[in-house]
Amino acid sequence: MGDPMMPLLWSSKSLRHLASELNQQGHQVSHTTVGVLLEELGYSLQSTHKTRDVETHPDRNSQFEFINSKAQAFMNEK
């Protein structure tokens, strides 16, 4: 979560933070509208905290780097 330019960083933002970012980019939208739109697109909100203790996978960072590289490649194709 350290690189602010990673495209997947948006997936960890709250509805209020998403709405704020979108407003800064010129899109007038409220956090409730963001929630409705995401739900219509089939996305679901995640818990803001761990609900159970789970050991960290040893390859956790490399998994995120792999996912981010795939997302970055997809975005570059557009």
TIKOLTOR-249267 format. One line per field, with one value per residue (C-alpha): residue number from 0; x, y, z. Coordinates in steps of 0.1 Angstrom, whole numbers, plus 5000, padded with zeros to 4 digits. Layout:
! residues N
pos <- [NUM, ...] $
east <- [X, ...] $
north <- [Y, ...] $
up <- [Z, ...] $
! end
This chain:
! residues 78
pos <- [0, 1, 2, 3, 4, 5, 6, 7, 8, 9, 10, 11, 12, 13, 14, 15, 16, 17, 18, 19, 20, 21, 22, 23, 24, 25, 26, 27, 28, 29, 30, 31, 32, 33, 34, 35, 36, 37, 38, 39, 40, 41, 42, 43, 44, 45, 46, 47, 48, 49, 50, 51, 52, 53, 54, 55, 56, 57, 58, 59, 60, 61, 62, 63, 64, 65, 66, 67, 68, 69, 70, 71, 72, 73, 74, 75, 76, 77] $
east <- [5000, 5031, 5030, 5002, 5004, 4994, 4960, 4948, 4952, 4917, 4903, 4912, 4896, 4864, 4834, 4841, 4877, 4867, 4841, 4867, 4892, 4866, 4855, 4891, 4892, 4861, 4834, 4807, 4796, 4786, 4798, 4763, 4762, 4796, 4783, 4752, 4772, 4797, 4768, 4752, 4784, 4786, 4812, 4808, 4822, 4849, 4853, 4875, 4893, 4904, 4875, 4897, 4934, 4950, 4987, 5003, 5011, 5049, 5045, 5020, 5040, 5049, 5012, 5003, 5031, 5019, 4983, 4995, 5016, 4987, 4964, 4991, 4995, 4957, 4955, 4985, 4966, 4938] $
north <- [5000, 5022, 5034, 5060, 5056, 5019, 5015, 4990, 5016, 5029, 4996, 5003, 5038, 5045, 5058, 5093, 5092, 5080, 5108, 5133, 5121, 5121, 5157, 5168, 5154, 5174, 5148, 5162, 5131, 5123, 5093, 5078, 5080, 5063, 5035, 5031, 5031, 5006, 4983, 4986, 4975, 4944, 4956, 4951, 4970, 4954, 4955, 4983, 4959, 4923, 4902, 4872, 4865, 4852, 4845, 4866, 4846, 4845, 4857, 4884, 4913, 4895, 4886, 4923, 4932, 4906, 4919, 4955, 4947, 4930, 4960, 4984, 4963, 4963, 5001, 5006, 4987, 5012] $
up <- [5000, 4999, 4963, 4958, 4920, 4921, 4904, 4930, 4957, 4948, 4959, 4995, 4997, 5016, 4998, 5012, 5000, 4966, 4963, 4974, 4948, 4921, 4930, 4928, 4893, 4883, 4889, 4912, 4931, 4967, 4987, 4987, 4949, 4947, 4968, 4947, 4915, 4928, 4940, 4906, 4890, 4913, 4938, 4975, 5004, 5026, 5063, 5077, 5100, 5102, 5114, 5123, 5129, 5097, 5093, 5066, 5035, 5029, 4993, 5002, 4987, 4955, 4951, 4953, 4929, 4904, 4906, 4902, 4872, 4855, 4863, 4850, 4818, 4812, 4817, 4793, 4766, 4765] $
! end
